[in-house]
Amino acid sequence: MAEEGSDAGGSSDEEGEGEEDRHVERTRVINMLECCRQIDEFERLNRIDEGAYGVVYRARDKLSGDVLALKKVKMEKEREGFPLTSIREINVLLSFNHPNIVDVREVAVGKNLDQ
């Protein structure tokens, strides 16, 4: 009986580690949705490029000084909230962990569509 308990304990530890790994990913998603900083907390340095769904700028985080890419989502054609294509893009980027793919750090919001 004691050996079965030990084996079960070992299995639950391994399962617990997997749950912790999944929890870390969930925490990242939850943090992205809970705390959106204001766009004026970033300084736009220059425009990098424009695509069908937005414009990408090189920007500096005024709090940390980090230089990063900032994407302004095009909202002109949206009538009912945040664009579904942008939500999909954020979810895809959050699912990747690769050195050649940008890492989503957070979502920032502006007071009007011009920000």
matplotlib code that plots the C-alpha trace (Angstrom):
import matplotlib.pyplot as plt

x = [0.0, 2.7, 4.4, 1.2, 0.8, 4.4, 3.7, 0.5, 2.3, 5.0, 2.3, 0.4, 3.7, 4.2, 0.6, 0.9, 3.9, 1.9, -1.0, 1.4, 2.7, -0.8, -1.6, 1.3, -0.1, -3.6, -2.2, -0.5, -3.8, -5.7, -3.1, -3.4, -7.1, -7.3, -4.8, -4.6, -2.3, -3.0, -1.4, 0.1, 2.4, 4.4, 6.4, 6.2, 9.7, 9.0, 6.6, 7.8, 5.2, 1.4, -0.6, -4.3, -5.2, -3.0, 0.1, 3.3, 5.5, 8.8, 8.0, 9.6, 7.8, 8.0, 8.0, 10.7, 12.6, 12.3, 12.1, 9.3, 6.9, 3.5, 0.7, -2.2, -5.2, -7.3, -10.8, -12.4, -14.5, -15.5, -19.0, -19.4, -16.3, -12.8, -11.9, -12.2, -9.1, -7.0, -8.3, -7.2, -3.8, -3.3, -4.3, -2.0, 1.0, 0.3, 0.4, 3.9, 7.2, 9.9, 12.9, 11.8, 8.2, 7.4, 6.2, 3.0, 3.6, 0.4, -2.6, -2.7, -5.8, -6.4, -9.2, -10.3, -9.7, -6.8, -4.6]
y = [0.0, 2.5, 1.9, 2.6, 5.8, 6.8, 6.0, 8.0, 10.8, 10.8, 10.8, 13.7, 15.7, 15.2, 16.1, 19.1, 20.4, 20.1, 22.0, 24.7, 25.1, 25.4, 27.8, 30.0, 30.3, 31.1, 33.7, 35.4, 35.5, 36.8, 39.5, 40.6, 41.1, 42.5, 45.4, 47.5, 50.5, 53.8, 54.3, 57.6, 55.6, 54.8, 57.2, 56.6, 56.7, 56.0, 54.1, 50.6, 49.5, 49.3, 46.3, 45.5, 45.4, 48.0, 50.2, 49.1, 51.6, 51.4, 52.8, 53.3, 52.3, 55.5, 53.5, 50.9, 52.6, 49.4, 49.8, 47.6, 47.3, 48.9, 47.9, 50.3, 48.3, 49.8, 50.4, 52.4, 49.5, 48.2, 49.0, 46.4, 46.5, 45.2, 43.5, 39.7, 39.5, 41.3, 39.0, 36.0, 37.6, 38.1, 34.6, 33.1, 35.3, 34.2, 30.6, 30.8, 30.7, 31.2, 33.6, 34.8, 35.6, 38.7, 38.1, 39.9, 41.8, 43.6, 45.4, 49.1, 51.3, 54.9, 57.2, 57.7, 56.0, 58.4, 57.1]
z = [0.0, 0.8, -2.5, -4.4, -2.4, -3.4, -7.0, -6.9, -5.2, -8.0, -10.7, -9.1, -8.8, -12.5, -13.2, -10.9, -12.9, -16.1, -14.5, -13.3, -16.9, -18.2, -15.4, -16.4, -19.9, -18.6, -16.2, -19.2, -21.1, -18.0, -17.3, -21.0, -20.6, -17.1, -17.2, -20.3, -20.0, -21.8, -25.2, -24.0, -21.8, -25.0, -27.1, -30.9, -32.4, -36.0, -38.3, -39.4, -41.8, -42.6, -43.3, -44.0, -40.4, -38.8, -38.6, -36.7, -35.0, -33.2, -29.7, -26.3, -23.1, -21.0, -17.7, -18.5, -21.4, -23.5, -27.2, -28.7, -31.6, -31.2, -33.5, -34.0, -35.1, -37.8, -36.5, -39.4, -40.7, -37.3, -36.1, -33.3, -31.0, -31.4, -34.7, -34.6, -36.9, -34.2, -31.5, -33.6, -34.2, -30.5, -29.7, -32.4, -31.2, -27.6, -28.6, -30.2, -28.4, -31.1, -31.4, -34.9, -33.8, -31.7, -28.2, -27.2, -23.9, -23.4, -24.9, -24.6, -25.3, -26.4, -25.6, -29.2, -32.5, -33.5, -30.7]

ax = plt.figure().add_subplot(projection="3d")
ax.plot(x, y, z, "-o")
ax.set_aspect("equal")
plt.show()
